[in-house]
């Protein structure tokens, strides 16, 4: 009985951790652009890293995953191709789709009179809507960094309201009331204990089965996301239909994970209780 309980705990921790990671929404901070070559490549890279660092500090890690430069490059093929695609992209939301992000942001350096300017935009990739932006002018790289530190946090906080991420219950939050001891336990202890053990094992199997179903649904969701990513934005009916499948897949996957975690936790409770 004890071995079965330990195995259940291990399974619950494994699948709950997988569910925890899967529901994160991905945020891509695309390379900062400078069409006029006003500042150097290393400074542009540092500005991008500063924006990415700000997003990591502002957004809760259990709901958002900020993509690294390496992960973005992996989607676009190479660093050279990444730079080329970022410069040639006419739609930032479309670029976000190419890297399978849920939100995408990018800074662009310009010039107004004798001053350098920056504009940072944040888009919801699914809808293509501009969620927010900020602009400003600066004399040197240090005043630009101060401008980013001042305005970027409020920009990224807009995702906290916009996000539709479902927070999956962590193992310690599976608030399942302990199964109360039935009156018969006092009178006929052995048969009731055996029955409770069998019920607990059944909950273990059903919970684990639902978690496995959630894992399989997640694989289907990745396929649906890939199909959605290949639909042109101007083909609105097909685009909306593909996105509905992605949203439906997310809901089904999360329901499987949540129910599976609760049932598995219930089985563990019964193992410990009896």
Secondary structure by P-SEA (a helix, b strand, c coil): caaaaaaaaaaaaaaaaaaaaaabbbbbbcccccccccccaaaaaaaaaaaaaaaaaccccccbbbbcaaaaaaaaccaaaaaaaaaacccaaaaaaaacccbbbbbbbbbcccbbbbbbbbbcccccccccccccccccaaaaaaaaaccaaaaaaccccccccccccccccccccccccccccccccaaaaaaaaaaaaaaaaaaaaaaaaaaaaaaaaaaaaaaaaaccccaaaaaaaaaaaaaaaaaaaaaaaaaaaaaaaaaaaaaaac
